[in-house]
Amino acid sequence: MTVRSAGGFADLVLADPAWLEAEFEAIVAANFGPPPKPSPPPRASGPSHPSAGRTRSRRPPRVRARAGKCPRRERSPPATVVSCR
């Protein structure tokens, strides 16, 4: 059987849903590996992170530098103003 148009080809492919699904599964199986293993279930007890149960930090807070002495980023020059006189 010769199909001359794209519409006819789509009709031919979609005519048998079981064949279409089998071909799709074969293409997926050939191009992808097995599905990944499921992740283990989360632990039910205890903090989610080792530091989550702490109430105080072990080191003192950092001292921030003043903005005038140590700017965080360099600023661009101001925009020029054009006046109409």
Secondary structure by P-SEA (a helix, b strand, c coil): cccccaaaaaaaaaccaaaaaaaaaaaaaaccccccccccccccccccccccccccccccbbbbccccccccccccccbbbbbcc
